[in-house]
Amino acid sequence: MAGLSIDAVKDLVSKQRNDVKRAFLGIHSPYVVRLEYVEYVQSQSDVFDGNPGKCAFADKPSVDPVKYKEVY
């Protein structure tokens, strides 16, 4: 990873996080949710506020903190 700037690494990590979020929302993503985590896939209407064209995340948590720590 020599030669990559901090901003480039931050952008890469941000893209990966967004791709994971998309996978758990059933939106096109390069990632696939493993069978043991399928129960955590959520509908888009539970996560996004407003109309379908608006993609702002709702304020409610979308991850169970206990399960997150187990996976992390």
PyMOL Python script that loads the backbone (N, CA, C, O; Angstrom):
from pymol import cmd

cmd.read_pdbstr("""\
ATOM      1  N   MET A   1       0.816  -1.189   0.000  1.00  0.00           N
ATOM      2  CA  MET A   1       0.000   0.000   0.000  1.00  0.00           C
ATOM      3  C   MET A   1       0.860   1.253   0.000  1.00  0.00           C
ATOM      4  O   MET A   1       0.364   2.358   0.222  1.00  0.00           O
ATOM      5  N   ALA A   2       2.138   1.077  -0.247  1.00  0.00           N
ATOM      6  CA  ALA A   2       3.010   2.234  -0.295  1.00  0.00           C
ATOM      7  C   ALA A   2       2.571   3.163  -1.413  1.00  0.00           C
ATOM      8  O   ALA A   2       2.198   2.719  -2.499  1.00  0.00           O
ATOM      9  N   GLY A   3       2.618   4.438  -1.137  1.00  0.00           N
ATOM     10  CA  GLY A   3       2.269   5.416  -2.143  1.00  0.00           C
ATOM     11  C   GLY A   3       0.824   5.884  -2.088  1.00  0.00           C
ATOM     12  O   GLY A   3       0.468   6.845  -2.770  1.00  0.00           O
ATOM     13  N   LEU A   4      -0.017   5.230  -1.292  1.00  0.00           N
ATOM     14  CA  LEU A   4      -1.406   5.673  -1.164  1.00  0.00           C
ATOM     15  C   LEU A   4      -1.495   6.774  -0.115  1.00  0.00           C
ATOM     16  O   LEU A   4      -0.876   6.691   0.946  1.00  0.00           O
ATOM     17  N   SER A   5      -2.257   7.780  -0.421  1.00  0.00           N
ATOM     18  CA  SER A   5      -2.434   8.862   0.546  1.00  0.00           C
ATOM     19  C   SER A   5      -3.472   8.458   1.591  1.00  0.00           C
ATOM     20  O   SER A   5      -4.238   7.515   1.389  1.00  0.00           O
ATOM     21  N   ILE A   6      -3.487   9.161   2.676  1.00  0.00           N
ATOM     22  CA  ILE A   6      -4.466   8.931   3.738  1.00  0.00           C
ATOM     23  C   ILE A   6      -5.878   9.099   3.189  1.00  0.00           C
ATOM     24  O   ILE A   6      -6.770   8.315   3.512  1.00  0.00           O
ATOM     25  N   ASP A   7      -6.079  10.113   2.366  1.00  0.00           N
ATOM     26  CA  ASP A   7      -7.408  10.356   1.794  1.00  0.00           C
ATOM     27  C   ASP A   7      -7.854   9.196   0.908  1.00  0.00           C
ATOM     28  O   ASP A   7      -9.031   8.837   0.906  1.00  0.00           O
ATOM     29  N   ALA A   8      -6.929   8.610   0.159  1.00  0.00           N
ATOM     30  CA  ALA A   8      -7.264   7.481  -0.710  1.00  0.00           C
ATOM     31  C   ALA A   8      -7.673   6.271   0.121  1.00  0.00           C
ATOM     32  O   ALA A   8      -8.612   5.559  -0.237  1.00  0.00           O
ATOM     33  N   VAL A   9      -6.975   6.037   1.224  1.00  0.00           N
ATOM     34  CA  VAL A   9      -7.310   4.925   2.107  1.00  0.00           C
ATOM     35  C   VAL A   9      -8.662   5.170   2.778  1.00  0.00           C
ATOM     36  O   VAL A   9      -9.470   4.250   2.899  1.00  0.00           O
ATOM     37  N   LYS A  10      -8.910   6.412   3.215  1.00  0.00           N
ATOM     38  CA  LYS A  10     -10.205   6.738   3.822  1.00  0.00           C
ATOM     39  C   LYS A  10     -11.335   6.531   2.827  1.00  0.00           C
ATOM     40  O   LYS A  10     -12.393   6.019   3.192  1.00  0.00           O
ATOM     41  N   ASP A  11     -11.126   6.921   1.572  1.00  0.00           N
ATOM     42  CA  ASP A  11     -12.142   6.725   0.538  1.00  0.00           C
ATOM     43  C   ASP A  11     -12.394   5.241   0.288  1.00  0.00           C
ATOM     44  O   ASP A  11     -13.539   4.830   0.098  1.00  0.00           O
ATOM     45  N   LEU A  12     -11.338   4.440   0.286  1.00  0.00           N
ATOM     46  CA  LEU A  12     -11.476   3.001   0.082  1.00  0.00           C
ATOM     47  C   LEU A  12     -12.276   2.361   1.212  1.00  0.00           C
ATOM     48  O   LEU A  12     -13.173   1.556   0.963  1.00  0.00           O
ATOM     49  N   VAL A  13     -11.952   2.716   2.443  1.00  0.00           N
ATOM     50  CA  VAL A  13     -12.663   2.168   3.603  1.00  0.00           C
ATOM     51  C   VAL A  13     -14.126   2.607   3.577  1.00  0.00           C
ATOM     52  O   VAL A  13     -15.019   1.811   3.869  1.00  0.00           O
ATOM     53  N   SER A  14     -14.368   3.852   3.234  1.00  0.00           N
ATOM     54  CA  SER A  14     -15.740   4.355   3.147  1.00  0.00           C
ATOM     55  C   SER A  14     -16.540   3.603   2.085  1.00  0.00           C
ATOM     56  O   SER A  14     -17.699   3.252   2.309  1.00  0.00           O
ATOM     57  N   LYS A  15     -15.926   3.359   0.937  1.00  0.00           N
ATOM     58  CA  LYS A  15     -16.592   2.613  -0.130  1.00  0.00           C
ATOM     59  C   LYS A  15     -16.913   1.194   0.336  1.00  0.00           C
ATOM     60  O   LYS A  15     -18.007   0.693   0.078  1.00  0.00           O
ATOM     61  N   GLN A  16     -15.978   0.550   1.012  1.00  0.00           N
ATOM     62  CA  GLN A  16     -16.216  -0.810   1.487  1.00  0.00           C
ATOM     63  C   GLN A  16     -17.356  -0.843   2.506  1.00  0.00           C
ATOM     64  O   GLN A  16     -18.196  -1.743   2.465  1.00  0.00           O
ATOM     65  N   ARG A  17     -17.392   0.111   3.401  1.00  0.00           N
ATOM     66  CA  ARG A  17     -18.475   0.165   4.390  1.00  0.00           C
ATOM     67  C   ARG A  17     -19.825   0.356   3.707  1.00  0.00           C
ATOM     68  O   ARG A  17     -20.807  -0.296   4.064  1.00  0.00           O
ATOM     69  N   ASN A  18     -19.869   1.250   2.726  1.00  0.00           N
ATOM     70  CA  ASN A  18     -21.111   1.477   1.994  1.00  0.00           C
ATOM     71  C   ASN A  18     -21.531   0.231   1.221  1.00  0.00           C
ATOM     72  O   ASN A  18     -22.722  -0.072   1.140  1.00  0.00           O
ATOM     73  N   ASP A  19     -20.570  -0.492   0.655  1.00  0.00           N
ATOM     74  CA  ASP A  19     -20.887  -1.726  -0.067  1.00  0.00           C
ATOM     75  C   ASP A  19     -21.454  -2.780   0.877  1.00  0.00           C
ATOM     76  O   ASP A  19     -22.366  -3.517   0.504  1.00  0.00           O
ATOM     77  N   VAL A  20     -20.926  -2.859   2.091  1.00  0.00           N
ATOM     78  CA  VAL A  20     -21.451  -3.803   3.079  1.00  0.00           C
ATOM     79  C   VAL A  20     -22.870  -3.409   3.473  1.00  0.00           C
ATOM     80  O   VAL A  20     -23.746  -4.269   3.569  1.00  0.00           O
ATOM     81  N   LYS A  21     -23.105  -2.114   3.701  1.00  0.00           N
ATOM     82  CA  LYS A  21     -24.456  -1.638   4.028  1.00  0.00           C
ATOM     83  C   LYS A  21     -25.425  -2.003   2.915  1.00  0.00           C
ATOM     84  O   LYS A  21     -26.540  -2.456   3.171  1.00  0.00           O
ATOM     85  N   ARG A  22     -24.987  -1.800   1.674  1.00  0.00           N
ATOM     86  CA  ARG A  22     -25.846  -2.107   0.539  1.00  0.00           C
ATOM     87  C   ARG A  22     -26.178  -3.595   0.501  1.00  0.00           C
ATOM     88  O   ARG A  22     -27.312  -3.968   0.198  1.00  0.00           O
ATOM     89  N   ALA A  23     -25.215  -4.437   0.800  1.00  0.00           N
ATOM     90  CA  ALA A  23     -25.466  -5.886   0.802  1.00  0.00           C
ATOM     91  C   ALA A  23     -26.533  -6.246   1.831  1.00  0.00           C
ATOM     92  O   ALA A  23     -27.396  -7.081   1.561  1.00  0.00           O
ATOM     93  N   PHE A  24     -26.480  -5.622   3.008  1.00  0.00           N
ATOM     94  CA  PHE A  24     -27.453  -5.918   4.059  1.00  0.00           C
ATOM     95  C   PHE A  24     -28.812  -5.278   3.792  1.00  0.00           C
ATOM     96  O   PHE A  24     -29.777  -5.562   4.502  1.00  0.00           O
ATOM     97  N   LEU A  25     -28.898  -4.430   2.789  1.00  0.00           N
ATOM     98  CA  LEU A  25     -30.178  -3.833   2.397  1.00  0.00           C
ATOM     99  C   LEU A  25     -30.732  -4.463   1.125  1.00  0.00           C
ATOM    100  O   LEU A  25     -31.797  -4.074   0.645  1.00  0.00           O
ATOM    101  N   GLY A  26     -30.013  -5.428   0.586  1.00  0.00           N
ATOM    102  CA  GLY A  26     -30.476  -6.082  -0.627  1.00  0.00           C
ATOM    103  C   GLY A  26     -30.295  -5.240  -1.871  1.00  0.00           C
ATOM    104  O   GLY A  26     -30.936  -5.493  -2.891  1.00  0.00           O
ATOM    105  N   ILE A  27     -29.426  -4.238  -1.799  1.00  0.00           N
ATOM    106  CA  ILE A  27     -29.119  -3.382  -2.940  1.00  0.00           C
ATOM    107  C   ILE A  27     -27.863  -3.941  -3.603  1.00  0.00           C
ATOM    108  O   ILE A  27     -27.023  -4.547  -2.938  1.00  0.00           O
ATOM    109  N   HIS A  28     -27.738  -3.737  -4.913  1.00  0.00           N
ATOM    110  CA  HIS A  28     -26.576  -4.242  -5.649  1.00  0.00           C
ATOM    111  C   HIS A  28     -25.279  -3.883  -4.925  1.00  0.00           C
ATOM    112  O   HIS A  28     -25.038  -2.722  -4.596  1.00  0.00           O
ATOM    113  N   SER A  29     -24.449  -4.903  -4.683  1.00  0.00           N
ATOM    114  CA  SER A  29     -23.197  -4.716  -3.967  1.00  0.00           C
ATOM    115  C   SER A  29     -22.219  -5.795  -4.413  1.00  0.00           C
ATOM    116  O   SER A  29     -22.644  -6.881  -4.807  1.00  0.00           O
ATOM    117  N   PRO A  30     -20.918  -5.521  -4.359  1.00  0.00           N
ATOM    118  CA  PRO A  30     -19.951  -6.567  -4.689  1.00  0.00           C
ATOM    119  C   PRO A  30     -19.868  -7.645  -3.595  1.00  0.00           C
ATOM    120  O   PRO A  30     -19.245  -8.687  -3.797  1.00  0.00           O
ATOM    121  N   TYR A  31     -20.494  -7.393  -2.444  1.00  0.00           N
ATOM    122  CA  TYR A  31     -20.472  -8.342  -1.339  1.00  0.00           C
ATOM    123  C   TYR A  31     -21.768  -9.146  -1.285  1.00  0.00           C
ATOM    124  O   TYR A  31     -22.820  -8.688  -1.731  1.00  0.00           O
ATOM    125  N   VAL A  32     -21.671 -10.344  -0.732  1.00  0.00           N
ATOM    126  CA  VAL A  32     -22.821 -11.216  -0.541  1.00  0.00           C
ATOM    127  C   VAL A  32     -22.914 -11.529   0.950  1.00  0.00           C
ATOM    128  O   VAL A  32     -21.908 -11.839   1.587  1.00  0.00           O
ATOM    129  N   VAL A  33     -24.114 -11.448   1.500  1.00  0.00           N
ATOM    130  CA  VAL A  33     -24.312 -11.739   2.921  1.00  0.00           C
ATOM    131  C   VAL A  33     -24.259 -13.253   3.103  1.00  0.00           C
ATOM    132  O   VAL A  33     -24.978 -13.995   2.434  1.00  0.00           O
ATOM    133  N   ARG A  34     -23.401 -13.700   4.014  1.00  0.00           N
ATOM    134  CA  ARG A  34     -23.286 -15.133   4.287  1.00  0.00           C
ATOM    135  C   ARG A  34     -24.559 -15.644   4.939  1.00  0.00           C
ATOM    136  O   ARG A  34     -25.281 -14.895   5.597  1.00  0.00           O
ATOM    137  N   LEU A  35     -24.823 -16.928   4.747  1.00  0.00           N
ATOM    138  CA  LEU A  35     -26.066 -17.525   5.237  1.00  0.00           C
ATOM    139  C   LEU A  35     -26.277 -17.324   6.728  1.00  0.00           C
ATOM    140  O   LEU A  35     -27.412 -17.119   7.158  1.00  0.00           O
ATOM    141  N   GLU A  36     -25.228 -17.377   7.524  1.00  0.00           N
ATOM    142  CA  GLU A  36     -25.405 -17.223   8.971  1.00  0.00           C
ATOM    143  C   GLU A  36     -25.785 -15.801   9.383  1.00  0.00           C
ATOM    144  O   GLU A  36     -26.161 -15.574  10.534  1.00  0.00           O
ATOM    145  N   TYR A  37     -25.693 -14.839   8.458  1.00  0.00           N
ATOM    146  CA  TYR A  37     -26.037 -13.451   8.766  1.00  0.00           C
ATOM    147  C   TYR A  37     -27.268 -12.948   8.000  1.00  0.00           C
ATOM    148  O   TYR A  37     -27.609 -11.769   8.086  1.00  0.00           O
ATOM    149  N   VAL A  38     -27.926 -13.823   7.263  1.00  0.00           N
ATOM    150  CA  VAL A  38     -29.085 -13.429   6.464  1.00  0.00           C
ATOM    151  C   VAL A  38     -30.191 -12.844   7.337  1.00  0.00           C
ATOM    152  O   VAL A  38     -30.949 -11.990   6.878  1.00  0.00           O
ATOM    153  N   GLU A  39     -30.293 -13.287   8.575  1.00  0.00           N
ATOM    154  CA  GLU A  39     -31.343 -12.767   9.465  1.00  0.00           C
ATOM    155  C   GLU A  39     -31.187 -11.268   9.729  1.00  0.00           C
ATOM    156  O   GLU A  39     -32.132 -10.624  10.184  1.00  0.00           O
ATOM    157  N   TYR A  40     -30.029 -10.716   9.454  1.00  0.00           N
ATOM    158  CA  TYR A  40     -29.790  -9.295   9.696  1.00  0.00           C
ATOM    159  C   TYR A  40     -30.058  -8.424   8.472  1.00  0.00           C
ATOM    160  O   TYR A  40     -29.955  -7.200   8.555  1.00  0.00           O
ATOM    161  N   VAL A  41     -30.397  -9.029   7.350  1.00  0.00           N
ATOM    162  CA  VAL A  41     -30.743  -8.263   6.158  1.00  0.00           C
ATOM    163  C   VAL A  41     -32.038  -7.515   6.446  1.00  0.00           C
ATOM    164  O   VAL A  41     -33.002  -8.096   6.942  1.00  0.00           O
ATOM    165  N   GLN A  42     -32.053  -6.225   6.131  1.00  0.00           N
ATOM    166  CA  GLN A  42     -33.197  -5.374   6.436  1.00  0.00           C
ATOM    167  C   GLN A  42     -33.819  -4.837   5.156  1.00  0.00           C
ATOM    168  O   GLN A  42     -33.182  -4.772   4.104  1.00  0.00           O
ATOM    169  N   SER A  43     -35.066  -4.460   5.280  1.00  0.00           N
ATOM    170  CA  SER A  43     -35.707  -3.833   4.121  1.00  0.00           C
ATOM    171  C   SER A  43     -35.245  -2.382   4.038  1.00  0.00           C
ATOM    172  O   SER A  43     -34.902  -1.766   5.047  1.00  0.00           O
ATOM    173  N   GLN A  44     -35.242  -1.865   2.857  1.00  0.00           N
ATOM    174  CA  GLN A  44     -34.792  -0.494   2.641  1.00  0.00           C
ATOM    175  C   GLN A  44     -35.685   0.503   3.357  1.00  0.00           C
ATOM    176  O   GLN A  44     -35.207   1.529   3.841  1.00  0.00           O
ATOM    177  N   SER A  45     -36.978   0.213   3.429  1.00  0.00           N
ATOM    178  CA  SER A  45     -37.907   1.150   4.064  1.00  0.00           C
ATOM    179  C   SER A  45     -37.670   1.264   5.571  1.00  0.00           C
ATOM    180  O   SER A  45     -38.039   2.272   6.174  1.00  0.00           O
ATOM    181  N   ASP A  46     -37.055   0.242   6.191  1.00  0.00           N
ATOM    182  CA  ASP A  46     -36.756   0.304   7.619  1.00  0.00           C
ATOM    183  C   ASP A  46     -35.541   1.176   7.917  1.00  0.00           C
ATOM    184  O   ASP A  46     -35.371   1.646   9.042  1.00  0.00           O
ATOM    185  N   VAL A  47     -34.705   1.390   6.917  1.00  0.00           N
ATOM    186  CA  VAL A  47     -33.434   2.067   7.143  1.00  0.00           C
ATOM    187  C   VAL A  47     -33.410   3.491   6.599  1.00  0.00           C
ATOM    188  O   VAL A  47     -32.819   4.379   7.215  1.00  0.00           O
ATOM    189  N   PHE A  48     -34.047   3.717   5.449  1.00  0.00           N
ATOM    190  CA  PHE A  48     -33.993   5.034   4.833  1.00  0.00           C
ATOM    191  C   PHE A  48     -35.193   5.876   5.216  1.00  0.00           C
ATOM    192  O   PHE A  48     -36.309   5.370   5.334  1.00  0.00           O
ATOM    193  N   ASP A  49     -34.957   7.160   5.408  1.00  0.00           N
ATOM    194  CA  ASP A  49     -36.028   8.122   5.660  1.00  0.00           C
ATOM    195  C   ASP A  49     -36.507   8.693   4.331  1.00  0.00           C
ATOM    196  O   ASP A  49     -35.748   8.765   3.365  1.00  0.00           O
ATOM    197  N   GLY A  50     -37.750   9.091   4.294  1.00  0.00           N
ATOM    198  CA  GLY A  50     -38.259   9.819   3.129  1.00  0.00           C
ATOM    199  C   GLY A  50     -38.614   8.929   1.961  1.00  0.00           C
ATOM    200  O   GLY A  50     -38.823   7.725   2.113  1.00  0.00           O
ATOM    201  N   ASN A  51     -38.677   9.535   0.803  1.00  0.00           N
ATOM    202  CA  ASN A  51     -39.091   8.823  -0.402  1.00  0.00           C
ATOM    203  C   ASN A  51     -37.943   7.975  -0.952  1.00  0.00           C
ATOM    204  O   ASN A  51     -36.797   8.154  -0.541  1.00  0.00           O
ATOM    205  N   PRO A  52     -38.234   7.055  -1.877  1.00  0.00           N
ATOM    206  CA  PRO A  52     -37.202   6.162  -2.392  1.00  0.00           C
ATOM    207  C   PRO A  52     -36.013   6.866  -3.049  1.00  0.00           C
ATOM    208  O   PRO A  52     -34.911   6.318  -3.070  1.00  0.00           O
ATOM    209  N   GLY A  53     -36.218   8.051  -3.576  1.00  0.00           N
ATOM    210  CA  GLY A  53     -35.117   8.759  -4.218  1.00  0.00           C
ATOM    211  C   GLY A  53     -34.144   9.386  -3.229  1.00  0.00           C
ATOM    212  O   GLY A  53     -33.024   9.744  -3.594  1.00  0.00           O
ATOM    213  N   LYS A  54     -34.571   9.517  -1.984  1.00  0.00           N
ATOM    214  CA  LYS A  54     -33.728  10.120  -0.956  1.00  0.00           C
ATOM    215  C   LYS A  54     -32.990   9.011  -0.211  1.00  0.00           C
ATOM    216  O   LYS A  54     -33.622   8.092   0.312  1.00  0.00           O
ATOM    217  N   CYS A  55     -31.702   9.083  -0.157  1.00  0.00           N
ATOM    218  CA  CYS A  55     -30.920   8.001   0.439  1.00  0.00           C
ATOM    219  C   CYS A  55     -30.209   8.439   1.709  1.00  0.00           C
ATOM    220  O   CYS A  55     -29.018   8.171   1.870  1.00  0.00           O
ATOM    221  N   ALA A  56     -30.910   9.103   2.608  1.00  0.00           N
ATOM    222  CA  ALA A  56     -30.325   9.471   3.896  1.00  0.00           C
ATOM    223  C   ALA A  56     -30.693   8.386   4.899  1.00  0.00           C
ATOM    224  O   ALA A  56     -31.854   7.984   4.985  1.00  0.00           O
ATOM    225  N   PHE A  57     -29.720   7.917   5.649  1.00  0.00           N
ATOM    226  CA  PHE A  57     -29.985   6.878   6.630  1.00  0.00           C
ATOM    227  C   PHE A  57     -30.839   7.426   7.763  1.00  0.00           C
ATOM    228  O   PHE A  57     -30.692   8.577   8.175  1.00  0.00           O
ATOM    229  N   ALA A  58     -31.723   6.591   8.250  1.00  0.00           N
ATOM    230  CA  ALA A  58     -32.564   6.962   9.389  1.00  0.00           C
ATOM    231  C   ALA A  58     -31.700   7.054  10.636  1.00  0.00           C
ATOM    232  O   ALA A  58     -30.582   6.540  10.668  1.00  0.00           O
ATOM    233  N   ASP A  59     -32.226   7.715  11.665  1.00  0.00           N
ATOM    234  CA  ASP A  59     -31.467   7.877  12.902  1.00  0.00           C
ATOM    235  C   ASP A  59     -31.471   6.632  13.780  1.00  0.00           C
ATOM    236  O   ASP A  59     -30.656   6.521  14.695  1.00  0.00           O
ATOM    237  N   LYS A  60     -32.364   5.706  13.519  1.00  0.00           N
ATOM    238  CA  LYS A  60     -32.439   4.520  14.361  1.00  0.00           C
ATOM    239  C   LYS A  60     -31.278   3.574  14.050  1.00  0.00           C
ATOM    240  O   LYS A  60     -30.836   3.497  12.904  1.00  0.00           O
ATOM    241  N   PRO A  61     -30.781   2.854  15.058  1.00  0.00           N
ATOM    242  CA  PRO A  61     -29.656   1.946  14.811  1.00  0.00           C
ATOM    243  C   PRO A  61     -30.080   0.792  13.905  1.00  0.00           C
ATOM    244  O   PRO A  61     -31.209   0.308  13.988  1.00  0.00           O
ATOM    245  N   SER A  62     -29.177   0.364  13.054  1.00  0.00           N
ATOM    246  CA  SER A  62     -29.483  -0.726  12.144  1.00  0.00           C
ATOM    247  C   SER A  62     -28.716  -1.999  12.498  1.00  0.00           C
ATOM    248  O   SER A  62     -28.832  -3.006  11.799  1.00  0.00           O
ATOM    249  N   VAL A  63     -27.933  -1.961  13.578  1.00  0.00           N
ATOM    250  CA  VAL A  63     -27.128  -3.114  13.968  1.00  0.00           C
ATOM    251  C   VAL A  63     -27.320  -3.376  15.455  1.00  0.00           C
ATOM    252  O   VAL A  63     -27.331  -2.451  16.267  1.00  0.00           O
ATOM    253  N   ASP A  64     -27.470  -4.645  15.796  1.00  0.00           N
ATOM    254  CA  ASP A  64     -27.526  -5.038  17.199  1.00  0.00           C
ATOM    255  C   ASP A  64     -26.114  -4.930  17.773  1.00  0.00           C
ATOM    256  O   ASP A  64     -25.225  -5.648  17.316  1.00  0.00           O
ATOM    257  N   PRO A  65     -25.872  -4.056  18.762  1.00  0.00           N
ATOM    258  CA  PRO A  65     -24.512  -3.841  19.269  1.00  0.00           C
ATOM    259  C   PRO A  65     -23.864  -5.106  19.826  1.00  0.00           C
ATOM    260  O   PRO A  65     -22.652  -5.284  19.699  1.00  0.00           O
ATOM    261  N   VAL A  66     -24.644  -5.975  20.433  1.00  0.00           N
ATOM    262  CA  VAL A  66     -24.087  -7.209  20.996  1.00  0.00           C
ATOM    263  C   VAL A  66     -23.586  -8.112  19.873  1.00  0.00           C
ATOM    264  O   VAL A  66     -22.469  -8.626  19.931  1.00  0.00           O
ATOM    265  N   LYS A  67     -24.419  -8.299  18.854  1.00  0.00           N
ATOM    266  CA  LYS A  67     -24.003  -9.125  17.714  1.00  0.00           C
ATOM    267  C   LYS A  67     -22.834  -8.505  16.971  1.00  0.00           C
ATOM    268  O   LYS A  67     -21.953  -9.216  16.487  1.00  0.00           O
ATOM    269  N   TYR A  68     -22.824  -7.173  16.878  1.00  0.00           N
ATOM    270  CA  TYR A  68     -21.719  -6.491  16.203  1.00  0.00           C
ATOM    271  C   TYR A  68     -20.395  -6.814  16.881  1.00  0.00           C
ATOM    272  O   TYR A  68     -19.403  -7.115  16.216  1.00  0.00           O
ATOM    273  N   LYS A  69     -20.386  -6.749  18.215  1.00  0.00           N
ATOM    274  CA  LYS A  69     -19.147  -7.051  18.950  1.00  0.00           C
ATOM    275  C   LYS A  69     -18.732  -8.498  18.771  1.00  0.00           C
ATOM    276  O   LYS A  69     -17.539  -8.794  18.711  1.00  0.00           O
ATOM    277  N   GLU A  70     -19.715  -9.425  18.682  1.00  0.00           N
ATOM    278  CA  GLU A  70     -19.382 -10.838  18.458  1.00  0.00           C
ATOM    279  C   GLU A  70     -18.707 -11.030  17.107  1.00  0.00           C
ATOM    280  O   GLU A  70     -17.737 -11.779  16.990  1.00  0.00           O
ATOM    281  N   VAL A  71     -19.226 -10.350  16.086  1.00  0.00           N
ATOM    282  CA  VAL A  71     -18.678 -10.478  14.748  1.00  0.00           C
ATOM    283  C   VAL A  71     -17.344  -9.758  14.646  1.00  0.00           C
ATOM    284  O   VAL A  71     -16.398 -10.267  14.044  1.00  0.00           O
ATOM    285  N   TYR A  72     -17.272  -8.563  15.241  1.00  0.00           N
ATOM    286  CA  TYR A  72     -16.068  -7.759  15.158  1.00  0.00           C
ATOM    287  C   TYR A  72     -14.936  -8.441  15.884  1.00  0.00           C
ATOM    288  O   TYR A  72     -13.824  -7.914  15.928  1.00  0.00           O
TER     289      TYR A  72
END
""", "prot")
cmd.dss("prot")
cmd.show_as("cartoon", "prot")
cmd.util.cbc("prot")
cmd.orient("prot")
